[in-house]
Amino acid sequence: MRNWSGKVVFHPARVARPGSDAEVAEVLRAAGEQGLRVRPVGAAHSFTPLMATGGVALSLDRLTGVEDVEQATGEVWLRGGTRIREIAGLLAPHRLALPNMGDIDAQAIAGAVSTGTHGTGLAFTGYSGIVTGLRLALPSGEITECSRTHQPELFEAARVGFGAFGVILAIRLACVPAFALEAVETTEPAAVVLESFLERARAADHLEFFWFPGTLRVTVKHNRRLPAGSELRPMSRLDRLVNREFLGNTVFEGMCRAAVALPALARPVGEVGSRLMAGGTFSDSSHRVYVAPRRVRFHETEFAMPLDAFPDVVVEVERAIVASGLPITFPIEVRVAAADDTWLGTSSGQESVYVAVHRYHREPFEPLAEAVWPVFRAFGGRPHWGKDHDLGAEEFAELYPRFVDAQRVRAQVDPDGLLLNDHLRKVFGT
């Protein structure tokens, strides 16, 4: 088995595909009796080896769909393996939507929640911040529910818990009435955006930008929430095929491949991308605006810094990439998020600026990571749990006030380490 980027490759002793809570519990009990470790696997979209195991890979693929909708509150129970791309259709009959999304929707909701996946907007948290309840299969095989008021410590630990506190069978999310967005994408001088971004992010619903290292311009994306009943102007089918699919994926893939063969092409690729990435203006249902097709595979690292680290951290990351001399064809991505109260969420207790760095999947990622990781650490960065990092328990104890509590709860629910792998042993210091 391998993850989406192809970097993480592992060979489980077996793959289990349970279709019910009882079957998940039986997989856990049987693995414990046989001395095998278990790791839940959603869409395998994480760049870190969270799902890697030589024991049992427990697929969530058959645990999908809506279980219950509480129309009065907008809370919805979704089974853990439900792909994010399916959620809009499942919520449509109830006229509900997710309040915020990232631009990739391939993940399973359990994986997105438990790694702290997020979109952009200073009034909005990541997915884990809208979780109001969980149903877990504990390592013992016991099925239990938890929330802020029932088993609150287990709830807080497991909300962003990487599948180390139990297998997420179902998640209750606080959804909102369905809404539409207007997307405005512009090309602007990098110096102007670095000066104005925070002020604009305070006023905007959802703002982010992309900066190809070594260029002088950035692509700014502003998604504005529209009043109910607004006339929509969706992207035409031709625009979607030409701009998003052909140029944004087919042509970009070809350019990246060419730059692998001839690294001197990386700089021209960045120059072309910095001028042509912006896609104009359109409006549509929220999920159609948030999400963009990402078919060119890549490796990624992303860190969350306190908001006041902007713009310095972005400037220093760009300088570090340019100084490395590495041929990079992907842009730096900059987003923001509201503070939340999760124990291990990257925006726990702080408004955050997120800076993500990518490299084409056919190129080695370690040299790029080694160039930027010291910058992130210097600004107090917390790594996205599903994206490449090299930190361990000692660093996390300094970054997260409740990390010691999470270690304690994990040891209580899984004293034998059934749900751990080598990566998580480093994370938790076990």
GUMARPA-257887 format. One record per atom (N, C-alpha, C, O): z, x, y; residue in one letter. Coordinates in steps of 0.05 Angstrom, whole numbers, plus 5000, padded with zeros to 4 digits. Example, Ala and Ser with C-alpha at 12.3 -4.5 7.8 and 13.67 -1.06 7.14 Angstrom:
BEGIN
515652644886A/515652464910A/515652644934A/516952854934A/514252574955S/514352734979S/515752585001S/516152685023S/
% end
This chain:
BEGIN
500050174976M/500050005000M/500050185025M/500950415024M/499050075047R/498950215072R/499350025095R/498949785093R/500250135118N/500649975142N/497949935156N/495950045147N/497949785178W/495549715192W/493949955201W/491549965199W/495350155212S/494050385223S/493150575202S/491450755207S/494150555177G/493450725156G/495150975154G/494851135135G/497051015172K/498651255172K/500851255151K/501451455139K/502051015147V/504250985127V/503050895101V/501850675099V/503351065081V/502350995054V/504651025034V/506151215035V/504950825017F/507150824998F/506350684972F/504450534971F/507950744951H/507250644925H/509650504912H/511250634898H/509950244917P/512250104905P/512050084875P/509850084864P/514350064862A/514350024833A/513149754826A/511849724806A/513649564844R/512249304840R/512249154867R/513749214885R/510448954868V/510248784892V/511048504883V/509848384865V/513048384897A/513848114891A/512847934913A/512848004936A/511847694905R/510747504924R/512147234920R/510847044911R/514647214927P/516146964923P/515046744941P/514146794963P/515346494931G/514346264947G/516546084956G/516045874968G/519046154950S/521345984957S/523846154963S/523846384955S/525846034975D/528346174980D/529546264954D/530446484951D/529446084934A/530746154908A/529246384895A/530546554883A/526646404898E/525246624886E/525846884900E/525947094887E/526146884927V/526947124941V/529747214931V/530147454926V/531547024929A/534247094919A/534147224892A/535647414886A/532447114875E/532247224847E/531047514848E/531947684833E/529047564866V/527947834868V/530148024876V/530348244865V/531847944895L/533948124905L/536048174882L/536848404878L/536847964868R/538748004847R/537648184824R/539048354814R/535148134817A/533948284795A/533648584803A/534148764787A/532848634828A/532548904837A/535249054837A/535349284829A/537348914846G/539949034845G/540849104817G/542049324813G/540348934798E/541048994770E/539449224759E/540449374742E/537049254768Q/535249474758Q/535549734774Q/534149924767Q/537149734794G/537549974811G/535150034829G/534750274836G/533649834836L/531249864854L/531949784882L/533449584886L/530849924902R/531149844929R/528949634936R/526949614921R/529449474957V/527549264965V/526949294994V/528749335010V/524449265001R/523749245030R/521849005034R/519848985020R/522648835053P/520848605059P/518348705074P/518448895089P/516048585068V/513548655080V/512248405091V/511748215077V/511648415118G/510348195130G/507348255132G/505948245112G/506348315156A/503548385160A/503048685158A/500848775160A/505248845154A/505049135153A/503849245178A/502349445178A/504549125201H/503349215227H/505149425240H/504249545260H/507549475231S/509149675243S/508049955239S/506850015218S/508350125259F/507350395257F/509450585245F/508850805236F/511950495245T/514050645231T/514150565202T/513150345195T/515350725184P/515350655156P/517550455148P/518950505128P/517850245163L/519850055158L/519549925130L/521549855117L/517049875122M/516549735097M/516249915073M/516049815050M/516250175078A/515650365056A/517950365035A/520250365042A/517150355010T/519150364988T/517750444962T/515450394958T/519350574946G/518450634918G/519650434899G/519250444875G/521050234910G/522250024894G/520549774895G/518249774886G/521749554905V/520349294906V/519449234934V/521049224953V/516849194938A/515749104963A/515748794961A/514248674945A/517348664978L/517648374977L/515848254999L/516548255022L/513648154990S/511648035009S/512647765019S/513647595003S/512247715045L/512947455057L/510547265058L/510747055070L/508247345046D/505747205051D/505846905042D/504446745054D/507546845023R/507646565014R/509846405028R/510146165022R/511246525046L/513446385060L/512446325088L/513246465107L/510746125091T/509446065117T/509645775124T/510145605107T/509345715150G/509145445159G/511645355174G/513645495177G/511445105185V/513644985200V/515444835180V/514544695162V/518044875183E/520044725167E/521144485182E/521444265170E/521544515208D/522844295223D/522344335253D/522144565262D/522044115267V/521744125296V/523843945308V/523943705302V/525444055326E/527443895341E/526243835368E/526543985387E/524943605369Q/523343535393Q/525043525418Q/524043595440Q/527543445416A/529143415440A/529743685453A/530043695477A/530043885436T/530744155447T/528344345448T/528444555461T/526144275434G/523944455432G/524344685412G/522744875410G/526444665396E/526944875376E/525444815351E/525244585342E/524245025340V/522544995316V/523345195295V/523745435301V/523645105270W/524145275247W/521445355235W/519945185227W/520945615235L/518545725222L/519345905199L/521346055200L/517845895177R/518446075155R/517646355162R/515746395178R/519046555151G/518846825160G/516146965158G/515547135175G/514546885139G/511947015136G/509746895153G/507446985152G/510346695168T/508346565185T/507146765205T/508646895219T/504446795205R/503146975223R/503246855251R/502946615255R/503547025271I/503646935299I/501046785306I/501146595321I/498846875295R/496246755302R/496146465292R/494446305302R/497946385273E/497946115263E/499745925279E/499545685276E/501546045295I/503645885307I/502645675327I/503545455328I/500645755343A/499645565363A/498545315350A/499145095360A/497145345328G/496145105314G/498344945302G/498144695301G/500445075292L/502644925280L/504244775302L/505344555296L/504444885326L/505944755347L/504344545362L/505544375375L/501644565361A/499944385377A/500544085373A/500643935392A/501043995348P/501643705345P/504143615359P/504543385365P/505943815365H/508443755378H/508443815408H/510443795421H/506043905417R/505643975445R/507644185454R/508744165476R/507944385437L/509744605443L/508244865442L/506044875431L/509445075453A/508245345452A/510445555453A/512645495461A/509745795446L/511446025450L/511546085480L/509446075492L/513846155491P/514046195520P/512646455529P/511846475552P/512346645511N/510946895518N/509847015493N/510946965471N/507847185495M/506647315472M/505547585480M/505047635504M/505347765461G/503848015465G/500947965462G/500047735458G/499348185463D/496448145461D/495448175432D/493048165427D/497248225413I/496548235385I/498048015370I/500447985375I/496747865353D/497947635340D/497747655310D/497947455296D/497347895299A/496947935270A/499647935255A/499647905231A/501847985269Q/504348025256Q/505547775244Q/504847555252Q/507247815224A/508847595214A/511147555234A/512147745245A/512047305238I/514047255258I/516647395251I/518047485269I/517347415225A/519747555218A/519647855226A/521647965236A/517347975223G/517048255230G/517048295260G/518348475271G/515748115275A/515648135304A/518448095316A/519148245334A/519947905306V/522647865316V/524448105309V/525848195327V/524448195284S/526348385276S/525748675285S/527348855281S/523348715298T/522848975310T/522848965341T/522449165354T/523448725352G/523648705381G/521048695395G/520848785418G/518948595382T/516248575394T/516348395418T/517848205419T/514648445438H/514848315464H/512148295478H/510148415469H/512048135499G/509748125517G/510448255543G/511748465543G/509648135565T/510348245592T/511148015610T/510247785607T/512848075629G/513847885649G/516847905653G/518347895634G/517647945678L/520547985683L/522247735681L/524647755683L/520947505677A/522547265672A/522747195642A/523746985635A/521647375625F/521347305597F/522347535579F/521847765585F/523647455557T/524547655537T/522347685516T/520347545516T/522847865497G/521147885474G/521847655454G/523447485460G/520547665431Y/520947445412Y/523847415403Y/524847195400Y/525247645400S/527947625390S/529847485409S/531847375401S/529147485435G/530747355455G/530647055454G/532346925466G/528646935441I/528446645439I/529346545411I/528946305405I/530446715395V/531446635369V/534146495372V/535946605385V/534446265361T/537046115362T/538246075335T/540545985333T/536846145313G/537946125287G/536346275266G/533946315270G/537646365245L/536346505223L/537346405197L/539646325194L/535546395177R/536346355149R/535646615134R/533346695134R/537646725121L/537246985109L/537846975079L/539546815070L/536547135064A/537247195036A/538747465037A/537447675042A/541347465032L/542847715034L/542347885009L/541347774989L/542948135010P/542448314987P/543748214961P/542748264939P/545948064963S/547247954939S/545647724927S/546247644904S/543647624941G/542247384932G/543247124944G/542046914940G/545447144960E/546446904974E/544546824996E/543546995011E/544146564999I/542546455021I/544446355042I/546346195036I/544046435067T/545946355088T/544446315114T/542346435119T/545546145131E/544546115158E/546546235178E/548946245173E/545446325201C/547146435222C/545946365249C/543546325252C/547646355269S/546946295297S/549046415315S/550846555306S/548846345341R/550846445360R/553646335353R/555646465360R/553746105341T/556345975335T/557245985306T/559545935300T/555346055289H/556046065260H/555246345250H/552946425251H/557246495241Q/556846775233Q/555446935255Q/553347055251Q/556546925279P/555247045302P/554647345300P/552647435310P/556447495287E/555847785285E/553447835267E/551848005273E/553247695245L/550847725228L/548347645243L/546247775241L/548547435258F/546247335274F/545447555294F/543047615296F/547247665309E/546547865329E/545448115317E/543548235327E/546548195294A/545548435281A/542748395269A/541048565271A/542248155258A/539748105243A/537548025262A/535148045254A/538147935286R/535947855305R/533948075308R/531548035306R/534948315315V/533248555314V/534448745294V/536048925300V/533748695268G/535148825246G/533348955226G/534349055206G/530648955231F/528749095214F/528849025185F/528049185168F/529848795178G/530148715150G/532248865135G/532248865111G/534148985150A/536349135137A/538848975133A/540749075120A/538948735143F/541348565141F/540948325122F/542848175116F/538548295113G/537748075096G/534848015100G/533648085120G/533647885081V/530847805083V/530647555100V/531947355093V/529047555121I/528847315138I/527047115125I/524647155122I/528346895117L/526846675104L/525746485124L/523446385121L/527246435146A/526346245166A/527646315193A/529846435193A/526346245214I/527246315241I/527046065259I/525045925258I/529146015274R/529045795293R/528545915321R/530046085331R/526345825333L/525545925359L/525645715381L/525145485376L/526545795404A/526545615428A/523845615440A/523045805455A/522245405435C/519545385445C/519545225472C/521645115480C/517245205484V/517045065510V/514644875509V/513044895491V/514544685528P/512144515529P/509644675531P/509544875546P/507544595517A/505044735518A/504044775546A/504444595563A/502744995552F/501845055579F/499345225578F/498545325557F/498145245601A/495645405604A/496145635623A/497945635639A/494445845620L/494546075637L/491846135649L/489746075638L/491946255673E/489646365686E/489846675684E/491846785692E/487846805673A/487747095671A/486047205693A/483747125696A/487147395708V/485647545728V/485847835722V/487947955722V/483547965716E/483448245709E/481848395730E/479548325736E/483048605741T/481848755763T/482049055758T/483849145743T/480249205770T/480349495770T/481349585797T/480149505818T/483449745798E/484749825823E/485450115823E/485750235801E/485650245846P/486550525847P/489250555835P/491050405840P/489650765819A/492150805805A/494450845826A/496650735822A/493950985847A/496051035867A/497050775880A/499350755885A/495250595884V/495950335896V/497750175877V/499750055885V/496950175852V/498550015832V/501250145827V/503250005824V/501350405826L/503950535822L/505850475845L/508250455841L/504750435869E/506450375892E/507250075892E/509450015901E/505649895883S/506049615887S/506849455862S/507649225864S/506849585838F/507049435813F/509749285811F/509749055804F/511949415817L/514549275813L/514749035831L/515648825822L/513949055856E/513948825874E/512248605864E/512948365864E/509848675855R/507948475844R/509048355818R/508748115814R/510348515801A/511448415776A/513648215781A/514048025766A/515248245803R/517348055810R/516147785817R/517247575811R/513747785829A/512547535839A/510747405818A/510247165819A/509847575798A/507947475779A/509347355754A/511647425749A/507847195740D/508947095714D/508747315693D/510747385680D/506347425690H/505947625669H/503947835681H/501647785685H/504948085685L/503348295696L/503548545680L/505748615670L/501348685676E/501248935661E/498949095671E/497148985684E/498849355665F/496449515671F/495949725650F/497749805635F/493449815650F/492550015631F/491350255647F/489850215666F/492150495639W/491250735654W/490250945634W/491751045618W/487650995636F/486451205619F/487351475631F/486651535654F/488751645616P/489751895627P/487452065639P/485352095628P/488052185662G/486152355676G/484252215694G/482552335707G/484451945696T/482751795714T/484351695738T/486851715738T/482951595758L/484251525783L/484451225787L/485251125808L/483851075766R/483850775769R/485250655745R/485250775723R/486250415748V/487550265726V/486349985725V/485249885744V/486749865701T/486049585697T/488549415698T/490349465682T/488649235717V/491049055720V/490448785708V/488348665714V/492348685692K/492048415681K/494348245690K/496648305686K/493548025703H/495547835714H/495047565701H/492947445705H/496947465685N/496747205673N/498547015688N/501047045688N/497346805700R/498946625717R/499146355703R/497146245693R/501646245701R/502045995688R/501045765707R/501745765730R/499545585695L/498245375711L/499845115710L/501045055689L/499744955731P/501044685730P/499644515709P/497344545703P/501244335698A/500144155677A/497843995689A/497943915712A/495743965673G/493443815681G/491343975697G/489343855706G/491844235700S/489844395715S/487244405700S/487144415676S/485044415716E/482444445704E/482144725693E/482844925707E/481244755668L/481045015655L/478145115656L/476244955653L/477845375658R/475245505657R/475345725636R/475645955642R/475145645610P/475445835588P/473246055589P/471046005601P/473746275577M/471746485574M/469446365557M/469946245536M/467046405566S/464846295551S/464546445524S/465446665520S/463246305505R/462746435479R/461246695482R/461746885468R/459246695501L/457646935505L/459447165516L/459147385506L/461147095535D/462947305546D/464747415525D/465247655523D/465847235508R/467647315487R/466247505468R/467347705459R/463747435460L/462347595441L/461447855453L/461648065440L/460547855478V/459448095490V/461748275499V/461848515492V/463648165515N/465648335528N/467948405509N/468748635506N/469048195496R/471448245479R/470648365452R/472048555443R/468648265439E/467948355413E/466048595413E/466748815402E/463748565426F/461748785424F/462649025440F/462749245429F/463148995466L/463949215483L/466849315476L/467349555473L/468649115475G/471449195471G/472149295444G/474249435441G/470549235424N/471149315396N/468949485384N/469349715377N/466549375381T/464349515368T/463649765383T/463549985371T/463049745409V/462249975425V/464550175428V/464150415425V/466950065433F/469250245436F/469850405410F/470450645411F/469550265387E/469950405362E/467850635359E/468550855351E/465350585366G/463350785365G/463951025384G/463451255376G/464950965407M/465651175426M/467951345416M/467951585419M/469951215404C/472251355393C/471351535370C/472251765368C/469651435353R/468651595331R/467051835341R/467352065330R/465451795362A/463952015373A/465752225384A/465152465382A/467952145397A/469752335409A/471352485388A/472152715394A/471652375364V/472852535342V/471052765335V/471852985330V/468452705333A/466452905325A/466053105348A/465653345343A/466153015373L/465653185396L/467753125417L/467352955434L/470153255416P/472453195433P/471853195463P/473253065478P/469753345471A/469153345500A/468253075510A/468253025534A/467652895492L/466852625500L/469252445508L/468852235520L/471652525501A/473952365507A/474252305536A/474852075544A/473852495553R/474152455582R/472152255592R/472852065607R/469552275586P/467652065594P/468251795583P/467851595596P/469351785558V/470151525547V/472351395565V/472151155571V/474251555573G/476351455591G/475251365618G/476051155628G/473351515629E/472151445654E/470651175652E/470951005669E/469151145631V/467650895627V/469650665623V/469350455634V/471750715606G/473650505601G/475150415626G/475650185630G/475850615643S/477350545667S/475650375687S/476750235703S/473050395685R/471350235703R/470549965691R/469949785706R/470449945665L/469249705652L/471249535637L/470549315627L/473849615635M/475749465618M/476349195629M/476749005613M/476449165655A/477148905667A/475148695660A/472748745661A/476148455654G/474348245644G/473948005662G/472847805654G/474748025687G/474347805706G/476547595705G/478847665699G/475847345710T/477747125712T/476946895693T/474646825692T/478946785679F/478446555663F/481146415659F/483246525664F/481146165648S/483646025643S/483245865617S/481045775610S/485545835603D/485445705577D/488245645567D/490145715581D/488545525544S/491145495532S/492445765529S/491145965525S/495145775531S/496546025534S/495946225512S/495446465518S/495846145487H/495446335465H/492646465466H/492246685457H/490746325478R/488046435480R/487746635502R/485946795503R/489646625521V/489646815543V/491347065537V/490547285542V/493647015525Y/495447245518Y/494147435499Y/494347685503Y/492647335479V/491747495457V/488947595462V/487247445471V/488447855455A/485847965456A/485248095429A/487048195416A/482748085420P/482148205393P/482448505394P/481348635411P/484048615376R/484448905374R/483548995346R/485249015328R/481049055343R/479949125317R/479549435314R/479149535292R/479749575336V/479649865335V/482549965329V/484349935345V/482850085306R/485550155297R/486550405311R/485050585319R/489250425314F/490450645329F/493250695319F/494350535304F/494350915328H/497150975324H/498550925352H/497150945372H/501150875351E/502350805377E/505350885377E/506750865357E/506250965401T/509050995406T/509650845433T/507950855451T/511850715435E/512550565459E/515550585463E/517150545445E/516350635488F/519150645495F/519750455518F/518050405535F/522250345518A/523150185540A/525150345557A/527050455547A/524650355583M/526350495602M/527550285621M/526350075625M/529950355633P/530850175655P/528750145676P/527250335681P/528649915688L/526449855706L/526150055729L/523950105739L/528450165738D/528350345761D/527150615753D/526850795771D/526450655728A/524950905720A/522050895729A/520751095729A/521150655736F/518350635746F/518250705775F/520150625790F/516250845785P/513850935771P/514051215759P/512151305746P/516351345763D/516551625755D/515851675726D/514351865719D/516851505708V/516451545680V/513451525673V/512451675656V/512051345686V/509151305680V/507651555690V/505851655676V/508351645714V/506951885725V/507452125707V/505552275702V/509852165698E/510452395681E/509152375654E/508352575643E/508952135642V/507552105617V/504652175620V/503452315603V/503352075641E/500552135645E/500152435649E/498252545638E/501852555664R/501652845668R/501952995642R/500553195637R/503852915625A/504353045600A/501853025582A/501253215568A/500552795582I/498152765565I/495952945575I/494653085559I/495452945601V/493353105613V/493953405607V/492253555599V/496553485612A/497253765608A/497053855579A/496554095573A/497253665560S/497053735531S/494253825524S/493853965504S/492253745540G/489453805533G/488253655510G/486053705502G/489753465500L/488853305477L/486653105486L/486852995508L/484553075470P/482452885476P/483452595469P/483452525446P/484152445489I/485252175485I/483351965495I/482451975518I/482651775479T/480751565486T/482051295492T/480651105500T/484651275488F/486051025493F/487651045519F/488551255526F/488050815532P/489650815557P/492650795551P/493550715530P/494250885571I/497050825572I/497350535580I/495950435597I/499250395566E/499650105572E/502450085584E/504450185573E/502749935607V/505249905621V/505849605623V/504349445634V/508249525613R/509149245614R/512049235623R/513349445625R/513048995628V/515848955637V/516948715621V/515448555611V/519648705620A/520948485606A/523648435618A/524948625629A/524648195615A/527348115624A/529448245606A/528848305583A/531848265616A/534148345600A/534748125580A/534347885585A/535748205556D/536748005537D/539448085527D/540448305534D/540647925509D/543347985500D/543348055470D/545448045457D/541048135459T/540948225431T/542548485429T/542748635448T/543648535405W/545048785401W/543149025402W/543849235414W/540849005388L/539149235385L/536349195397L/534549355391L/536048995413G/533448955427G/533049175448G/534949265460G/530549265452T/530049485470T/530649405499T/531049585516T/530749145505S/531549065532S/534448955533S/535148805551S/535949015513S/538748925512S/540249025537S/540549265541S/541148835553G/542848905577G/541349025600G/542649115619G/538649035599Q/537249165621Q/534449045624Q/533049005604Q/533549005649E/530748965654E/529349225647E/530349445653E/526949195635S/525749445625S/522849465633S/521449265637S/521949715636V/519149785637V/518449915611V/519750095602V/516249815598Y/515349915573Y/512850085578Y/510949995592Y/512850315566V/510550495568V/509650555540V/511150665524V/507150485534A/506050535507A/503750725508A/502050725526A/503650905488V/501551105486V/500251085459V/501651055439V/497551085459H/496051045434H/494151275429H/493451415447H/493351305404R/491251485396R/489651365373R/490751235355R/487051405374Y/485251305353Y/486251385326Y/487151615322Y/485951205307H/487351245281H/486151475264H/487451565245H/483751565270R/482551785255R/483452065266R/482552265256R/485152065287E/486052305299E/489052345294E/490452145292E/490052585292P/492852625287P/494552535311P/493952585334P/496652385305F/498352275326F/500552455335F/501452445358F/501552625317E/503952785323E/503652955348E/505552965364E/501453095353P/501253255378P/501653085403P/502853175422P/500552845403L/500852665427L/503752575429L/504852575451L/504852495407A/507652405407A/509552625417A/511252575434A/509052865408E/510853085416E/510453155446E/512253265458E/508253085457A/507753135486A/509252925503A/510252995525A/509552685494V/510652475511V/513552405504V/515052305521V/514452455479W/517152375472W/519352505490W/521252375497W/519052755497P/521052875515P/521252735542P/523452715554P/519052635552V/519052485577V/520552225574V/522352155590V/520052075553F/521451825548F/524451875545F/526051725557F/525152075531R/528052135527R/529352205553R/531652125558R/527952355570A/529152435596A/529752195614A/531452215631A/528351975610F/528851735626F/530551525611F/530551295618F/531851605590G/533551425575G/532051215559G/533050995555G/529751295549G/528051105535G/529151015507G/530251175493G/528750765501R/529350655475R/526750595461R/525050445471R/526250705437P/523650665424P/523450385412P/525350265402P/521050275415H/520350035400H/520850085371H/519850285360H/522349905357W/523049955329W/520749965310W/520950075288W/518549835318G/516149835300G/514050035307G/511850025296G/514650215326K/512650405335K/513850685333K/516250725334K/512050885329D/512951155322D/515151265340D/514951245364D/517151375328H/519351525342H/520651715322H/520151695298H/522251895332D/523652085314D/526652085318D/528052275312D/527751855329L/530651845335L/532151755311L/531151635292L/534851815311G/536651735290G/539151615300G/539351555324G/541051585283A/543551435289A/545051555313A/546151405329A/545151815315E/546651935337E/545551855364E/547051795382E/542851865366E/541551785391E/541951485396E/542451405419E/541651325375F/541851035379F/544650955387F/544950755402F/546651095378A/549451025386A/549851075416A/551450935428A/548351255428E/548451305456E/546851095472E/547551025494E/544651005460L/542850825474L/543750535473L/543050375491L/545250455452Y/545950175448Y/548950145445Y/550150245427Y/550250005464P/553149975463P/554149835438P/556449885429P/552449665425R/553349515401R/552249645376R/552449515354R/551149885377F/550050005353F/552150045331F/551649995307F/554550135339V/556650175319V/557349915305V/557949905281V/557349685320D/557849425308D/555649355288D/556249245267D/553149415295A/550949365276A/551249535251A/550749425229A/552049785253Q/552549945230Q/554749825212Q/554549815188Q/556849725225R/559049605210R/558149345195R/558749315171R/556649175208V/555748925196V/553748995173V/553948875152V/552049185177R/550149265156R/551649355131R/550949285108R/553749525135A/555349625112A/556749395098A/557249405074A/557549185113Q/558948955101Q/557048795083Q/557748715061Q/554648735093V/552748565078V/551248705057V/550248585038V/550948975060D/549349125041D/550649395034D/549549605040D/553049385022P/554549635018P/553049824999P/553550065001P/551249724982D/549849904963D/547150004974D/545750154961D/546449904999G/543950005010G/541449894997G/539450034996G/541649654985L/539349544972L/536849524990L/534649564980L/537349455015L/535049415034L/534349655051L/532849625070L/535449885044L/534850125059L/532550285046L/532050275022L/531250445063N/529350645054N/530050905069N/531950905084N/528551115065D/529251375078D/529251345109D/530951455122D/527251195120H/527151165148H/529651025159H/530751105179H/530450805146L/532850655155L/535450805150L/537350765165L/535450975130R/537851145127R/538251325151R/540551375160R/536051425162K/536251595186K/537051425210K/538751505226K/535951185212V/536551005234V/539550945235V/540850955256V/540650865212F/543450785210F/545351005204F/547850965206F/544351245198G/546151465193G/547651445167G/549951535165G/546351325146T/547751295121T/546851505101T/547751515078T/
% end
